[in-house]
Amino acid sequence: NQKLIVVDEIKMDEIKTKAIADMLKAMGVEKKALIVTNEMEKNVYLSARNIEGVKASYVGMLNVYDVLNHDKFIVAKDAVAKLEEVYA
């Protein structure tokens, strides 16, 4: 049911809520989603914070509650490697 979606990278040059909304729509995300990057991506965080049910975080701030509280877990490929290193 594709609860985990791994993408090559999640970066934004500017703060655009519409860009995050379009990305989520293209991925078929209709409910709560957690977007995780390797390091703090300020533009991603600021773009996602106004979308209801969507939270942007990074590996250093990730917690179990956020993972379990969201329907989709969208993570950048470089963040997966760091997650395996930290939580394995």
Phi and psi in degrees as GROMACS dihedral restraints (atoms count N, CA, C in turn):
[ dihedral_restraints ]
;  ai    aj    ak    al  type     phi  dphi    fc
    3     4     5     6     1    53.7    20    10
    4     5     6     7     1    52.2    20    10
    6     7     8     9     1   -76.5    20    10
    7     8     9    10     1   -26.0    20    10
    9    10    11    12     1  -109.0    20    10
   10    11    12    13     1   123.2    20    10
   12    13    14    15     1  -123.2    20    10
   13    14    15    16     1   119.1    20    10
   15    16    17    18     1  -103.6    20    10
   16    17    18    19     1   127.7    20    10
   18    19    20    21     1  -119.3    20    10
   19    20    21    22     1   158.9    20    10
   21    22    23    24     1   -58.9    20    10
   22    23    24    25     1   -51.0    20    10
   24    25    26    27     1  -157.7    20    10
   25    26    27    28     1   157.5    20    10
   27    28    29    30     1  -128.6    20    10
   28    29    30    31     1   101.1    20    10
   30    31    32    33     1  -142.3    20    10
   31    32    33    34     1   150.8    20    10
   33    34    35    36     1  -138.3    20    10
   34    35    36    37     1   139.5    20    10
   36    37    38    39     1   -80.5    20    10
   37    38    39    40     1   -26.7    20    10
   39    40    41    42     1  -143.3    20    10
   40    41    42    43     1   167.5    20    10
   42    43    44    45     1   -84.1    20    10
   43    44    45    46     1   111.8    20    10
   45    46    47    48     1  -142.9    20    10
   46    47    48    49     1   104.3    20    10
   48    49    50    51     1   -61.6    20    10
   49    50    51    52     1   -37.3    20    10
   51    52    53    54     1   -60.7    20    10
   52    53    54    55     1   -36.2    20    10
   54    55    56    57     1   -63.8    20    10
   55    56    57    58     1   -42.9    20    10
   57    58    59    60     1   -67.1    20    10
   58    59    60    61     1   -42.4    20    10
   60    61    62    63     1   -61.3    20    10
   61    62    63    64     1   -41.8    20    10
   63    64    65    66     1   -65.7    20    10
   64    65    66    67     1   -39.8    20    10
   66    67    68    69     1   -61.2    20    10
   67    68    69    70     1   -46.1    20    10
   69    70    71    72     1   -64.8    20    10
   70    71    72    73     1   -40.4    20    10
   72    73    74    75     1   -62.9    20    10
   73    74    75    76     1   -41.9    20    10
   75    76    77    78     1   -64.0    20    10
   76    77    78    79     1   -29.4    20    10
   78    79    80    81     1   -86.2    20    10
   79    80    81    82     1    -4.3    20    10
   81    82    83    84     1    80.2    20    10
   82    83    84    85     1    22.0    20    10
   84    85    86    87     1   -82.9    20    10
   85    86    87    88     1   121.0    20    10
   87    88    89    90     1  -117.7    20    10
   88    89    90    91     1   -15.0    20    10
   90    91    92    93     1  -122.4    20    10
   91    92    93    94     1  -144.3    20    10
   93    94    95    96     1   -68.8    20    10
   94    95    96    97     1   137.9    20    10
   96    97    98    99     1  -139.5    20    10
   97    98    99   100     1   141.3    20    10
   99   100   101   102     1  -113.6    20    10
  100   101   102   103     1   120.8    20    10
  102   103   104   105     1  -103.7    20    10
  103   104   105   106     1   124.0    20    10
  105   106   107   108     1  -123.2    20    10
  106   107   108   109     1   128.7    20    10
  108   109   110   111     1  -114.1    20    10
  109   110   111   112     1   168.0    20    10
  111   112   113   114     1   -67.5    20    10
  112   113   114   115     1   -46.3    20    10
  114   115   116   117     1  -127.5    20    10
  115   116   117   118     1   168.7    20    10
  117   118   119   120     1   -59.5    20    10
  118   119   120   121     1   119.4    20    10
  120   121   122   123     1  -110.5    20    10
  121   122   123   124     1    95.0    20    10
  123   124   125   126     1   -56.1    20    10
  124   125   126   127     1   -43.5    20    10
  126   127   128   129     1   -66.2    20    10
  127   128   129   130     1   -36.5    20    10
  129   130   131   132     1   -66.5    20    10
  130   131   132   133     1   -46.6    20    10
  132   133   134   135     1   -59.4    20    10
  133   134   135   136     1   -49.3    20    10
  135   136   137   138     1   -67.3    20    10
  136   137   138   139     1   -31.2    20    10
  138   139   140   141     1   -74.0    20    10
  139   140   141   142     1   -31.5    20    10
  141   142   143   144     1   -89.2    20    10
  142   143   144   145     1   -19.8    20    10
  144   145   146   147     1   -67.1    20    10
  145   146   147   148     1   -20.6    20    10
  147   148   149   150     1   -91.9    20    10
  148   149   150   151     1     0.9    20    10
  150   151   152   153     1   -96.8    20    10
  151   152   153   154     1   121.0    20    10
  153   154   155   156     1   -62.0    20    10
  154   155   156   157     1   130.5    20    10
  156   157   158   159     1    85.7    20    10
  157   158   159   160     1    -1.2    20    10
  159   160   161   162     1  -111.4    20    10
  160   161   162   163     1   133.0    20    10
  162   163   164   165     1  -131.1    20    10
  163   164   165   166     1   136.8    20    10
  165   166   167   168     1  -109.1    20    10
  166   167   168   169     1   136.7    20    10
  168   169   170   171     1  -146.5    20    10
  169   170   171   172     1  -179.3    20    10
  171   172   173   174     1  -136.1    20    10
  172   173   174   175     1   167.2    20    10
  174   175   176   177     1   -53.3    20    10
  175   176   177   178     1   -41.5    20    10
  177   178   179   180     1   -66.3    20    10
  178   179   180   181     1   -21.3    20    10
  180   181   182   183     1  -111.0    20    10
  181   182   183   184     1     4.1    20    10
  183   184   185   186     1   -70.3    20    10
  184   185   186   187     1   139.5    20    10
  186   187   188   189     1  -136.7    20    10
  187   188   189   190     1   162.3    20    10
  189   190   191   192     1   -63.4    20    10
  190   191   192   193     1   -38.6    20    10
  192   193   194   195     1   -58.0    20    10
  193   194   195   196     1   -46.6    20    10
  195   196   197   198     1   -61.9    20    10
  196   197   198   199     1   -41.5    20    10
  198   199   200   201     1   -63.6    20    10
  199   200   201   202     1   -45.3    20    10
  201   202   203   204     1   -75.4    20    10
  202   203   204   205     1   -23.8    20    10
  204   205   206   207     1   -85.7    20    10
  205   206   207   208     1    -4.4    20    10
  207   208   209   210     1  -116.9    20    10
  208   209   210   211     1   146.9    20    10
  210   211   212   213     1   -77.4    20    10
  211   212   213   214     1   -34.1    20    10
  213   214   215   216     1  -121.6    20    10
  214   215   216   217     1   142.4    20    10
  216   217   218   219     1  -121.2    20    10
  217   218   219   220     1   101.0    20    10
  219   220   221   222     1  -101.6    20    10
  220   221   222   223     1   118.9    20    10
  222   223   224   225     1  -133.1    20    10
  223   224   225   226     1   140.6    20    10
  225   226   227   228     1   -74.3    20    10
  226   227   228   229     1   149.0    20    10
  228   229   230   231     1   -58.1    20    10
  229   230   231   232     1   -41.8    20    10
  231   232   233   234     1   -68.8    20    10
  232   233   234   235     1   -25.9    20    10
  234   235   236   237     1   -73.3    20    10
  235   236   237   238     1   -30.5    20    10
  237   238   239   240     1   -61.9    20    10
  238   239   240   241     1   -44.2    20    10
  240   241   242   243     1   -61.7    20    10
  241   242   243   244     1   -41.8    20    10
  243   244   245   246     1   -69.6    20    10
  244   245   246   247     1   -37.1    20    10
  246   247   248   249     1   -61.6    20    10
  247   248   249   250     1   -43.1    20    10
  249   250   251   252     1   -62.4    20    10
  250   251   252   253     1   -39.7    20    10
  252   253   254   255     1   -66.7    20    10
  253   254   255   256     1   -42.6    20    10
  255   256   257   258     1   -78.3    20    10
  256   257   258   259     1   -44.0    20    10
  258   259   260   261     1  -102.4    20    10
  259   260   261   262     1     1.5    20    10
